[in-house]
Amino acid sequence: MVITAKAYARKVGVALKGCRTEVERDLDPDGFMMKREDVRSGFQKIRCKLFFVTNASEEKLSQLMDLVERTCPVSDTLNGVAIETVAEREESSAG
């Protein structure tokens, strides 16, 4: 998602000084261990949080996130798994 965000940032007028992601997931071990056939063996949900260092408006960040969610190859590959993506603003550590 970071690569996708960086690829589209300039297109929507967002000057990124930095971008990183954190990913969390839900996994039911009963599916993984084949204890229950009604539970998938993979992740039930994946949560992605993108952190942006930018002075861009909330509207511009929203436009960028829309493009990221629609075009990210990783998200597309994981189709079938609920993916929740959130954007947050982060302060620059460069001063």
N, C-alpha and C positions, 0 to 999 in steps of 0.2 A: 504494500500500500504506500509506503514511503516513496518508492520509485515512481509510482503512478502519480502521487501528489506532486512530486518535483517535476514530472513531465508536463503536467497540466497547469501548474501554478501561473506561469507567465501568460498562458492563454486567457486566463480569467482576470489578470491584473493583480496577482498576489505576489509580492516580493517576499520570498521565504529566506530567513536568516538561519533557520534550522527546522528540522522535522525528525521526529522519531515515533516509534510505535511500541505499545505494550499489548500483549495478547494473553488472554485468559481463556480457559476452555472448561466445559463440563463433560465428564466421562462417567458413565454408569458402569462400574466394574462387572455387574451381572451380565451385561452384553459382551464385554471383552472376554470374560471367563466362560461364556456360553452357558450360563446358568438359566437364562431366560431368552426364549426365542423372540419375544415381542420387543426386546431392547436391542437397538443397533450396536454393533461392536465398536464403532467409531465415536467421535465426539457428538454429543447431542446439541451443543451450542458453543459457538466461538464468539468471544467479545474482543473487539479491536479498539484501542483508544489511540488516536493520533494526537500528538502534541506538536503545535506549531509555534515557532518564534517568528512573529510578523507584526507589522503595524496595520495590516489589512482590516477592513471593516468586517463585521459579522456577516453582512450580505455577501461579500466576496468569498469569505471562508465557506459559507453555505454553498455557493456555486461550485467551489473547488471540491467540497465533499460530495456533492451530487455527481460530479464527473468521476471522482475516485470510486464511488460505490457502483457506478454503472460500467466502468471500463477496466477495473483491476483484474488482471488475469488470474491472480490467486483466488479472489472471491468467486470468479466465474468457475474455476476448477472445483471449488468446494460447494458448488450448487447442490442443494439438497440438505445442507446443514444450515441451521439458523445462524446468521452472522449479524451481530449487532456492532455498529461502528459509531464511535463518539469522537468529536473533535474538542480539544482543549487548548487554550492559549498558554504558552510557557514563557517565562522571562529568559532573556539571553544571558548566558554566563560570561559572555565576552565584554560585558560592561557597557 
